[in-house]
Amino acid sequence: MGVFTKEAEVSTPLPPAKAFKAFAVDIENLMPKVAPQTIKSVEVLEGNGGSGTIRKITFAEGHGLSHAKHKVDELDKDNLVYAYTVMESDFFNKKIEKISYDIKFVAAADGGSTVKVNATFYTAGDTEVTPDLMAQIKEASEKRALVMKAIESYVLANPDA
């Protein structure tokens, strides 16, 4: 098994607590609401939303993937830290064992937030990190970013959400 990490910082006009609520706490409700063309449903299979919770995300037909299962590793409302592991997905295609995300929401000078994302990819068996695998990861990350932008737009348009 190989391991590699990708780090990213994303800015959002949402203040940190609001961004954390939207992208970590309420994500299971918001994803299918704001991106039904991508996310058909999010079902809690186990847990109450906090650490240990397992969610099944079912993608919309035509999206190219059928599902993914996420396990919440940490949901720290005081420090605005959200960590989860994608433990099952047809995206993995026997090349990826799991992907762990550590996300921190930090105040930005403009009143919004900087969302710091550290993604650790664990390859399956002796799978090598090839340009093709990196291209697949980049494409999946871009699709994920579109869903996050849709959530951001929804929350900005519905401040009480």
N, C-alpha and C positions, 0 to 999 in steps of 0.2 A: 504494500500500500504506500502510495506517495501522498504527500501533503503539500499544498501550496495555498498562499493567502493573497487576497486582493483587498486593498483598502480604498475607501472612497469617502468623500465629504460632499454632502448635498445641502444646499441652502433652501430654506422654505420661509415664507413670510409668517407662518404660524409661530406663535410664541412656544417655547419648549414644552410646557405642560399640555398645551392644546395639541401640539404635534405628537407627543407621547400618547395622549389619549386616542388620537385618530389612528396612528400607525401601529400602536401596540395593543391598547386595551380594547378598542372598538373595531379592530380590523375585520373580525369575522362578520360583523354586521354591515360594515361599509363596503367591503370589496364587491359582493354581488349586487349591491344597490347602485354603486357608481360605475361599475364596469361589467354589466351583464353580458356584453359581447365577448368577454374574456373569462369571467368567473361565473359559473352557474350557481354554485352554492359553497358554503363553508359550514361544516358540521363539526360540533364538538363531540368527539368519540369518548373522551375521558377527561375528568377534571372540571374545574370551575373557572377557568380563564387564567389562573396563576401558574406558578411553576408546576411542571408535571402534566399540564394539560396537553392533550393530543387533539389536533384538528385535521380534518380531511377536507382538502380543497378540491372541488370538482370543477374542471375547466369546461367552458362552453364548447359545443360542437364546432368543429372547424378551427379550433385554436391550435391543434397540433399535438396537444397533450391531453391525457384523460384526467389525471389526478396527481395530488401530492399530499403527503402526510407530514405535518410539522409537530414537533414537541417543544413546548415552552420550557426553556432551561432556567430563565430568570425573568421576573417582571418586578422591577424595583421602582415603585412609584415615587419614593423619596429622592432617589438619585437619577431618575429618568433613564434607566438602563433596561433594555429589552434584549434578551438572548434567546435564540431558538435554533433548532436543528431540523433541517429537512431530512427525514430519515427514509422516505420512500417517494419515488416519482418515476414515471416512465421516461422522463428526461434523462435519467441516469444511464439508461441503455447499457447496463453492466460495465460502465466506465467509471462511474462515481459511486462511492459507497454512501456518503452523506455529505451535507454541507452545513456548517455551523456559522450562524450570524451573531455577532455581538454589536449592538447598536446603542449609541449614547446620544442623547438630545441635549445640546449645549446652547445657551443664550448667545445670540449674535448682537452686535452693536446696534443694528437697525430695529431691534425689537422682535425679530424673527428668530429662527434657529439654524444652527448648523447640525446636521444629522451625520454623525461619524459612524461609518459602517465598516466592520472588519469581517470579511467572509473567508472562512477556511474550508477548502475543498479537500476531501479525502478520496483519492482514486481507489478503484477496486482492483485487487490483485496486483499484477505487475503492469497495469495500464500506465502508459507514458503520457505526459502532457504534450500533446501535439498542437500545431496551429489549427487543425480542424476542431479539436476539443475546445480550444480557447475561443474560436469563432462561435461555437455553439453556446458557450457560457456567455459571451458578449451579447448574442442575440436574445437569450433568456433574460439577461440583466436589463436590456433595453425594454423588453415587454413588461417586466416588473416595474420599471421606472414609470411607464405610461399609466399603470394602475395606481401607483403612488401619487402621480400628478392629478389623476382624476379624484382621488380622495382629498388631496389638498384643495382642489377647486370646489369640491362639494362643501368642505368645512368652511372655506372662505365665504361661500354664498349662503351658508346656513350656520351662522355663528353659535347658535344654541345646540347644534348637533353634538 
